[in-house]
Amino acid sequence: MNASVSIPSVLNLRPEAEQAPTSGIVDVFSYGRLKPGIIPLWVGEGDLPTPSFICDAAARSLAEGETFYTYQRGIPELRQAIAAYHERVYAKPFDPERFFVTSGGMPAMQLAFRMLAGHGDEVLVPTPAWPNFTGAITVAGARPVAVPMTIDARGWHLDFERLEKAITSRTRAIVINSPSNPTGWVASHADLRAALDLARRHGLWIVADEIYGRFIHDPALAIDGRAPSFRDVMAVDDKILFIQTFSKNWAMTGWRLGWLEATPAMGQVIENLVQYQTSGTPVFIQRAGVAAIEQGESFLDDQIAKARRGRDIVGRLAETGLVELAPPSGAFYAFLKIKGATSSKDIAFRLIDEANVGLAPGSAFGEAGEGYLRLCYLRKPEDVEEAVRRISEALPRLVA
């Protein structure tokens, strides 16, 4: 083969497939996952397996033979349970017809971008941001436009002037992720109103990722135990799509179950896209989802308490003098700035080799994340304590 010919050119693949970015998180995860004794804090999940009451619901469904094709929009029982859950959390009525079950949060996101953006279109993504936003937009054929957030001693902030300047005639949507992965930023009601006003003025959609909405740590922002939401400030006709997942609240990352919230007027379009994406989510997994929502509140309370404990422990890294860390207001990640670091990926690999701790490199979350590392602290306190000890001991060598 001629060395000047790239493999993608030979394969003649679609550009949007070729351009799908490699995950910097997965690179580090793959490098260290089999290392004996490693403390794995690189991906967005806790250390507990799915609770037995959820697994039992799936097992009963399988035993009863629920292994056939099902509703494209989700079984009625789960859509009703999701609506009832929203009514409890947001203290207002919700129509089950607003909710569309998907095989995870990623398919919900892909459905959203497939409906909103394609070739020649742009989607604004405040960064640092979960890399899957960029990937899903790219695979849809559109162009993700990174809009750097600002940071000061109080934490990260969305720069609305910068956001508005990034809007062009090709812009179709804005991604708002609050509480944020990876920064822990939480949008206030003023932030949400500003984002909504901006979208209204320019006729844009908002894709709202409020997956970590129950993991709120700043009491000044909390509303009855949750983060502020677009649902608090939006009108019924506002153009907002919400992506959600069962993964974080109920330790179900491996189950691949989520939902998309949209106006019922989009129902047939979404149903059609589900048909050509997955043909529906397995019923036994949906039965597990019903159990999670209806019986999982105490489990979620414990997860939130564990996250807050982990947040406090990780805060001690600032005492090394080599780490800058604005206390995260929500979610369950610390986004650490390592003083003197020029390559967060190099630091992440060296932490695996020299400290036996796995963190995600900040560069995986966009250029604005370079120099940072993301640490998931939703683990038992003794693991987080040990990780902090190892990192603190290794840092002087890593930045020398």
Secondary structure, DSSP 8 states (H G I E B T S, - for coil): --TTS-HHHHHT--HHHHT----HHHHHHHHHTTSTT-EE-SSS--S----HHHHHHHHHHHHTT--S---TT--HHHHHHHHHHHHHHHSS---GGGEEEESSHHHHHHHHHHHH--TT-EEEEEES--HHHHHHHHHTT-EEEEEE-EEETTEEE--HHHHHHT--TTEEEEEEESS-TTT-----HHHHHHHHHHHHHHT-EEEEE-TTTT-B--TTT-BTTB---GGGT--TT--EEEEEESTTTTT-GGG--EEEE--GGGHHHHHHHHHHHTSS--HHHHHHHHHHHHH-HHHHHHHHHHHHHHHHHHGGGGGGSSEE----SBTTEEEEEETT-S-HHHHHHHHHHHH-EE-EEGGGG-GGGTTEEEEE--S-HHHHHHHHHHHHHHHHHH--
